[in-house]
Amino acid sequence: MPIEILMPALSPTMEEGTLAKWLVKEGDTVSSGDLLAEIETDKATMEFEAVDEGVVGKILVAEGSEGVKVNTPIAVLLEDGESADDIGATSAPVSAPAAEAAAPAEAPVAPTATAVPAPAAPKSGDGTRVFASPLARRIAAQKGLDLSAIKGSGPHGRIVKADVEKAEAAPAAAKAEAPAAAAAAAPTGPSSDVISKMYADRDYEEVQLDGMRKTIAARLTEAKQTVPHFYLRRDIKLDALLDFRGTLNAQLAERGVKLSVNDFIIKACALALQTVPDANAVWAGDKMLKLTPSDVAVAVAIEGGLFTPVLKDAHQKSLSALSAEMKDLAGRARDRKLAPHEYQGGSFAISNLGMFGIDNFDAVINPPHGAILAVGAGVKKPVVGKDGALEVATVMSVTLSVDHRVIDGALGAQLLNAIVDNLENPLAMLA
């Protein structure tokens, strides 16, 4: 029976995407793992791989189609012995301008007499989506299998036909449908029409929101509404660090390595999470996850938004290794070439606006992180020295935004003190 290829969810936050380019055409034979298309998500342009084998019978969504909802059929794959006549008449191609209107998620393509419609994307017990091919979902439904209990062997852990065929039949556990809270949420302000009327007599340019800006708006609104933030502030003397950095860069110049202050901040935060392990945690709804490694995310500004690539096991890496990895991640972030596993996860984040001359600011926590450090510029200021004399020092102001569900005030203070101690005594970070 013909297999519908559905618009994949290539990131946890993806609800719709743009089918940028088809890498196959009708009549092409494909195997599992072959590249089918390039899809622009809310974060990046990614290649979409086939999980079944067959012949491309019909392409339903044209190149350049925007706003294609996840799980919308985008093509039909024919198995051995099938022809284009087996494809239902309702599986009509969707032109690029009308993709969103012609293929809404709530109006799936009607099945043919011989085809079994693909069940809705299953979810595991914790509510996360289970990734499975359409054929795997059909077979699982026919055999009464619970897909959330099957380990996938396909790309990125996707469940494919072979995984389902090897699994023993077991009745799928009944699950209560989670309410669509986001869709049903009441508007938080005036409508776009009301706002537009306010400025009807003024010249302005209307800027349409792309997927990334929509996601940033939704996630940060959710974060400020649902995460109980509190803030801890400290000033850090940077003179010892700047002297130490200058010495290291002079010695590393022959290797082409140049360490930034941000590299030291990443290392200091990673080590602080090891010093205060109870703060190395994330909020997981009805529980907390206390991490063992220090996986530190760093905000990177790109055109139209930002990424937070994650440096995993940062506490175990040298300053030069962190510097090289950060440069690579930041470069690919600006080109929107990061894979999802490179910007997902972590328990802690850093947002540094010091290079823009910002003295201090408060950053918004990126759930499920437990905290984020907002870093300002290093500025020369008069300070009182240890002997009580007035002296000039380079001082950097930082603010730690903390999720009170994960970290209490005293614990947050311990974490920030450990970060300050690492930065004011940089040589100890190499011990």
C-alpha positions in Angstrom: 0.0 0.0 0.0 1.2 3.5 -0.7 3.2 5.2 2.1 2.6 8.8 3.0 5.8 10.7 3.7 4.9 13.2 6.4 6.5 16.6 7.2 8.9 15.6 10.0 9.4 17.4 13.4 13.1 18.0 13.1 13.3 19.8 16.5 11.2 19.7 19.7 9.8 23.2 19.1 9.0 22.7 15.4 5.3 23.0 14.5 5.7 23.9 10.8 8.5 24.3 8.3 9.5 25.3 4.8 10.1 22.7 2.2 13.2 24.4 0.8 14.3 21.9 -1.8 13.4 18.4 -3.1 16.5 16.2 -3.6 14.4 13.5 -5.4 11.8 13.6 -8.1 8.8 11.5 -9.0 9.8 8.1 -10.2 13.1 7.9 -8.2 13.8 4.8 -6.2 14.9 5.5 -2.6 16.2 3.4 0.2 16.3 3.9 4.0 18.8 6.7 4.7 18.6 8.4 1.3 18.2 12.1 1.4 14.7 13.3 0.3 14.6 17.0 0.9 16.0 20.1 2.6 13.6 21.5 5.2 13.9 24.9 7.0 12.9 24.6 10.6 12.5 27.2 13.2 16.2 26.9 13.9 18.1 25.6 10.8 18.0 24.1 7.3 18.3 20.3 7.7 18.3 17.4 5.3 15.4 14.9 5.6 16.2 11.2 5.2 14.0 8.4 4.0 13.1 5.7 6.6 11.3 3.4 4.1 12.2 2.1 0.7 10.2 2.4 -2.5 9.5 4.6 -5.5 8.5 8.3 -5.2 5.0 8.1 -6.6 3.9 11.7 -6.1 5.2 14.9 -4.6 2.4 16.6 -2.8 4.2 19.8 -1.6 6.2 21.9 -4.0 9.6 23.4 -3.3 9.5 26.7 -1.5 6.2 25.9 0.3 6.1 27.8 3.6 4.2 27.0 6.8 3.8 23.3 6.1 2.5 21.8 9.3 4.3 18.9 11.0 2.7 15.5 10.0 1.2 17.0 6.8 1.7 14.5 3.9 4.4 15.9 1.6 4.9 12.9 -0.8 3.8 9.4 -1.4 6.1 6.4 -1.6 5.1 3.3 -3.6 6.1 -0.2 -2.6 6.9 -3.1 -4.9 4.1 -3.9 -7.3 2.3 -0.6 -6.8 1.7 2.1 -9.4 0.6 5.7 -9.4 -3.0 4.5 -9.9 -3.0 3.2 -6.3 -2.6 6.7 -5.0 -5.9 8.2 -3.8 -7.4 11.0 -5.9 -7.4 13.3 -2.9 -3.6 13.1 -2.7 -3.3 16.2 -4.9 -0.1 18.2 -5.1 0.0 21.4 -3.1 1.5 24.5 -4.7 4.0 26.6 -2.8 1.8 29.7 -2.2 -1.2 27.6 -1.0 0.6 24.9 1.0 -0.6 26.0 4.4 -4.2 26.7 3.4 -4.6 23.5 1.4 -3.0 21.1 3.8 -4.1 22.0 7.4 -3.1 19.6 10.1 -6.7 18.9 11.1 -7.7 17.8 7.6 -5.5 14.8 6.7 -5.6 13.2 3.2 -8.4 10.7 2.9 -7.2 7.1 2.6 -7.8 5.0 -0.5 -9.7 1.8 -0.4 -6.6 -0.3 0.2 -4.5 2.2 2.2 -4.6 2.3 6.0 -4.3 5.9 7.3 -1.2 6.6 9.5 -2.1 6.9 13.2 -1.4 10.2 14.9 2.1 10.6 16.1 2.3 8.6 19.4 3.7 10.0 22.6 5.6 8.4 25.4 4.5 8.3 29.0 6.1 11.7 29.7 4.3 13.4 26.8 7.3 13.6 24.4 6.7 12.6 20.8 7.8 9.2 19.6 9.5 9.4 16.2 8.4 6.6 13.9 8.0 6.2 10.1 4.4 6.1 8.8 4.7 2.4 7.9 6.0 1.6 11.3 3.0 3.4 12.9 0.6 1.5 10.6 2.1 -1.9 11.5 2.2 -1.0 15.2 -1.5 -0.1 15.1 -2.4 -3.4 13.3 -0.4 -5.5 15.8 -1.5 -3.5 18.9 2.0 -2.4 19.7 2.9 0.5 22.0 5.5 2.5 20.0 6.8 4.2 23.1 8.1 0.9 24.3 10.1 0.2 21.1 13.7 1.3 20.6 14.2 2.7 17.1 17.2 1.8 15.0 16.6 4.5 12.3 18.2 7.9 11.9 18.2 9.8 15.3 16.5 6.8 17.0 13.5 6.9 14.6 11.4 3.7 14.8 11.3 1.9 11.4 9.4 -1.1 9.9 12.1 -3.6 11.0 11.9 -2.4 14.7 8.1 -2.9 14.8 8.2 -6.3 13.1 10.7 -7.6 15.7 8.7 -6.4 18.6 6.2 -8.6 20.4 2.6 -7.7 20.2 1.3 -6.0 23.4 -1.9 -3.9 23.8 -1.0 -0.2 23.8 -1.6 1.5 27.1 -4.5 3.9 27.0 -3.3 7.4 27.4 -5.3 10.5 28.3 -4.9 13.2 25.6 -2.9 16.2 26.9 -4.8 19.4 26.5 -3.6 21.7 23.8 -2.7 24.5 26.2 -0.7 26.5 23.8 -3.4 26.5 21.1 -6.2 27.2 23.6 -4.3 30.0 25.4 -6.1 33.3 25.6 -4.6 36.3 23.8 -2.2 38.2 26.0 -2.7 41.6 24.4 -4.5 43.5 21.7 -4.9 41.8 18.3 -2.7 42.7 15.4 -5.6 44.5 13.7 -6.1 46.7 16.7 -2.4 47.5 16.9 -2.3 48.3 13.1 -5.2 50.7 13.4 -3.4 52.6 16.1 -0.6 53.4 13.6 -2.9 53.8 10.5 -1.8 57.4 10.0 1.9 56.6 10.4 4.4 55.2 7.8 5.6 51.8 8.8 6.9 48.5 7.2 5.1 45.3 8.2 7.6 42.5 9.0 6.2 39.0 8.8 7.5 36.6 11.6 9.6 33.7 10.5 9.7 30.4 12.4 12.6 31.3 14.6 11.1 34.6 15.7 7.7 32.9 16.5 9.5 30.3 18.5 11.6 32.8 20.5 8.4 34.8 21.2 6.5 31.8 22.4 9.3 30.3 24.5 10.3 33.5 26.2 6.7 34.4 26.9 6.2 31.0 28.4 9.5 31.3 30.4 8.6 34.6 32.0 5.0 33.5 32.8 5.8 30.0 34.2 9.4 30.2 35.5 9.7 31.9 38.9 12.8 34.0 38.3 15.0 35.6 41.0 18.2 37.4 40.5 21.6 37.5 42.1 24.2 40.1 41.3 28.0 40.4 41.8 30.9 42.5 40.6 34.0 40.6 39.5 37.6 41.9 39.5 39.1 40.9 36.2 42.7 42.2 36.5 44.3 38.8 37.4 42.3 37.1 34.7 43.3 39.6 32.0 47.0 39.3 33.0 46.8 35.5 32.9 45.0 35.6 29.6 47.6 37.8 28.1 50.4 35.5 29.2 48.6 32.4 27.8 47.8 34.0 24.5 51.4 35.0 24.1 52.5 31.4 24.6 49.7 30.0 22.4 50.3 32.4 19.5 52.4 29.9 17.6 49.5 27.4 17.7 47.1 30.0 16.4 45.1 30.0 19.6 43.7 33.2 21.1 41.6 32.8 24.2 38.7 35.2 24.9 37.4 36.3 28.3 34.2 34.4 27.3 36.3 31.2 27.2 37.3 31.7 30.8 33.7 32.4 31.8 32.5 29.2 30.2 35.2 27.2 32.1 34.5 29.0 35.4 30.8 28.2 35.1 31.4 24.6 34.2 33.7 24.1 37.2 31.3 25.9 39.5 28.6 23.5 38.6 30.9 20.7 39.7 31.8 22.6 43.0 28.0 23.1 43.7 26.5 19.9 42.1 23.0 20.5 43.6 22.7 23.6 41.3 23.5 21.5 38.2 19.9 20.6 37.6 16.9 21.2 35.3 13.2 21.3 35.9 11.3 18.3 34.4 7.6 19.0 35.3 7.0 16.7 38.2 10.6 16.2 39.1 14.1 17.6 38.7 17.0 16.1 36.8 20.4 16.5 38.5 23.1 16.3 35.9 26.6 14.8 36.5 28.5 16.6 33.6 28.6 20.3 33.2 26.9 21.0 29.9 27.0 24.8 29.4 24.9 26.6 26.7 26.1 29.9 25.3 23.8 32.4 23.6 24.9 33.3 20.1 23.2 36.2 18.3 22.4 35.6 14.6 20.4 37.6 12.1 16.8 37.5 13.2 17.3 35.6 16.4 19.7 33.6 18.5 21.0 30.1 19.2 22.2 28.6 22.4 24.7 25.9 21.3 25.8 23.6 24.2 29.4 22.8 25.1 29.1 19.3 26.7 31.4 18.1 29.4 32.9 21.7 29.5 34.4 21.0 32.9 36.7 18.4 31.4 37.9 20.4 28.5 41.0 22.7 28.3 40.5 26.4 27.6 42.0 26.0 24.1 39.6 23.2 23.4 36.6 25.2 24.6 37.7 28.2 22.6 38.0 26.1 19.4 34.6 24.4 20.0 32.9 27.6 20.7 34.2 29.3 17.6 33.0 26.3 15.5 29.5 26.2 17.1 29.1 30.0 16.8 30.1 30.0 13.1 27.7 27.2 12.2 25.0 28.8 14.3 25.2 32.0 12.3 25.0 29.9 9.1 22.0 28.0 10.7 23.9 24.7 10.2 23.6 23.3 13.7 22.1 19.9 14.3 19.4 19.8 17.0 21.6 17.8 19.4 24.1 20.7 19.3 21.7 23.3 20.7 19.4 21.1 22.9 20.1 20.2 26.5 22.4 21.7 29.1 21.5 22.8 32.6 23.0 26.3 32.6 23.5 29.1 30.1 25.6 32.2 29.5 24.5 35.4 27.8 27.4 37.9 27.3 26.6 41.4 26.0 29.8 42.9 27.3 31.2 43.3 23.8 28.3 45.7 23.1 29.2 48.0 26.0 26.3 46.8 28.2 27.3 47.2 31.9 24.6 44.8 33.3 21.3 43.3 32.4 18.9 40.5 33.5 18.7 37.5 31.1 15.5 35.3 30.7 16.0 31.6 31.6 15.8 29.2 28.7 13.7 26.2 30.1 14.4 23.6 31.2 17.7 25.2 32.4 18.0 26.0 36.1 19.9 29.3 35.6 21.5 31.7 33.2 24.4 34.1 33.8 24.1 37.6 32.2 27.6 39.1 31.6 28.3 42.8 31.3 31.4 44.6 30.1 34.6 44.9 32.0 35.0 48.6 33.0 37.7 50.3 35.0 36.3 51.5 38.3 37.7 52.8 41.6 37.6 50.1 44.3 38.8 49.7 47.8 41.8 47.3 47.9 42.7 44.7 50.6 44.7 47.3 52.5 41.9 49.8 52.5 43.5 52.0 49.9 41.6 53.3 46.9 42.8 51.7 43.6 41.6 51.3 40.0 40.5 47.8 38.9 38.7 46.3 35.9 35.3 45.2 37.1 32.7 43.1 35.4 29.1 43.0 36.6 27.2 39.7 36.3 23.6 38.8 37.1 22.6 35.2 37.7 18.9 34.6 36.8 17.7 31.5 38.8 14.7 29.2 38.5 13.4 29.1 42.1 11.8 25.7 41.5 15.2 24.2 41.0 17.6 26.4 43.0 16.9 28.2 46.3 18.5 31.5 47.2 21.4 30.2 49.3 22.2 27.5 46.7 22.2 30.1 44.0 24.5 32.3 46.0 26.9 29.4 46.5 27.0 28.8 42.7 27.6 32.5 41.9 30.3 32.7 44.6 32.0 29.7 43.0 31.9 31.4 39.6 33.4 34.6 41.0 36.1 32.7 42.8 37.1 30.9 39.6 37.3 34.1 37.6 39.2 36.1 40.2 41.7 33.2 40.7 42.0 31.9 37.1 45.2 29.9 37.6 43.3 27.6 39.9 41.0 26.6 37.0 44.0 24.8 35.4 44.8 22.7 38.5 
